[in-house]
């Protein structure tokens, strides 16, 4: 697939723990196929100053997060365009995104980013500054907590490893989408 070629309308959901390369890959893919990438951390950073999140329990927080991302995806599909999401995904959210995609004649494709080298993974998180307005920086303790809070996916997906070069992973993703 060439940079100017766009696959048929799809919902491409990137998931994985912080520091596994999902934002890097989703942004590179967005530029390559000319589709919007909706990043959950940027979205939450935008609403954090309004103190909405401080009053929510964990389930309500996750529901709000999923609802906003799903609404953005629906809007793109209504425009006959693909959409890319960048955030944590579980099987239930994947099922909802799959139903949304099918309802709009699109396909859901999930890309799970992992980092098989624990030392490399930790080095990618420690000291990282993303500078997302309104959002906190992630530390290794946060990654470890998320590892326990999100069960492994069981749905069909492509898995790419951050130990591999970004360009190689992008080619793998493009082949998966073609």
N, C-alpha and C positions, 0 to 999 in steps of 0.2 A: 504494500500500500504506500503510495507517495504522499507527501505532506499535504497535497491539495485534494486528495481523495478522502471522502468521508464515508465511513461504513453506513449501512442502513441504520435508521433511527434506533438508538439503544440507550439504556440506562446503564452506565458503567459505575459501579460502586467500589471504591477503594476502601479497604479496611486494614486494620493492623494496629499494633501498639505504637505509641509515639516513638519516633526515632527509627522506624523501619523503612522509611522512604516513601510513604504513601502520598504526602503532599508534593514532594519533588516529582514523582511519577505522574500524579494526576494533573499537575500544572503543565508538565511537558506534553502529556497527551492532549490536554485542552488546546494548547497552542498548535499541535500537530494536526488535529482533526477539526479545529475551529469550533469547539463546543464549550459551553460554560462549565467551570468547575466550582461547585459549591462546597466550601470547606466549613465543617461544623465549628471549628475553633474560631474562625473569623466571624461566623454568624453569632456565636455566643458572646464574643468580645463586643460586638455591636450593641447587644441588648443588656450587657452587664451594668452599664452606668444607670440604667433605669431600675435597678435593684429588684427586678422580677424574679431572678434566679434564687435570691437569698431566702425567699419564702416558700420554696418548693422542697418537698421531700424527694428522695432519689428517683422514685418511680415517676412522679410528676415532671421532674427535670428531664428525664429521658424521653417521656412522652412529648414534651414541648419541643425538644431537640429534633426528634424524629418527625413530628408533625410539620415543622417549618421546612426541613429538608425535603420531605415528601411533597409539600405544596410547591416548592420551587421546581422540583422534577416534573410535576404535573403540568405546570405552566410551560416548560420547555417542550414537553411532548405535545401539548395543544398547539404549539407553534411548528409542529413537525420537525423538531430538532432533537438531537441527542442531548443528554445531560450527564455530567460526571459528579459524583459525590465523593467527599474525602472526610471520612470519620470512622468511628467505631460502629461495627455492624454485628448484630446477632441474628440467629436463624429466624426469629419472629419478624424483625425488621426486613430481612431479606425476602421473606414471604410476602410482606406487604408491598415492597418495591417491585417484586415480580408480578403481583396482581395489577399494580398500577401500570407497569410497562405493557402487560398483555392487553389491558383495557384500551390502551392507546396504540395498539399495533406495533409495539416495540419489544425488544428483547432485553432482559436483565443479564448483565455480565458482571461477575464479582471478581475482583482482584484482591487477593490477600497478600499483604506485604509482611514479611518476617525478616528476622536477622538471626541466622543460625549460630553466629559467633557472639556469645554473651559479652565478652570484653569489648568487641567492636560496637555492639548495640549500646552498651553503657557509655562508651566514649562519644557516641553520636548524640546522647542525651545530656550528659554532664557538661555544663557550661554553655549549652546551646542558647542562643538568644534569638527568638523569632520576631519579637517586637510587634505582636499583634495588639492593636489598640484595645484597651479595656480587658485584655485577657492575661492570665498569669503564665509565667514560664513553667515548663514541666521539668520536674527533677526525677531521679531514678526511683525514689520511693513512690512517686505517683505511677510510674510505669509498672512497678511491682504490684501495687494495689489494683490497677486496671487488669493485670494478668489474672488476678483471682476473681475479679468481679464479672469478667466476660468469659463465658464458657467457650471452648473451641467451636468453630463453625462446623456444621455437618453438611451444609448445602454445597452444591456444585460450584467450583471456583477455580481460578488459576492462582497459583501461589508463586510469588517471586521473592528472591532472597537478596537482602541489602548487601551481602558480601559480593554479589556480582555487580559489574559496572552498570551505571544508570542507563547508558545507551543500549546495552544488551537487554536489560529488563524492559525498556521501552519497546524494543523490537519484538520481544516475546509477547508483550501486551498487544501490540498491533497485530501480530499473527493470530492471537486468540480472538480478537474482535473481527477479523476478516471473514 
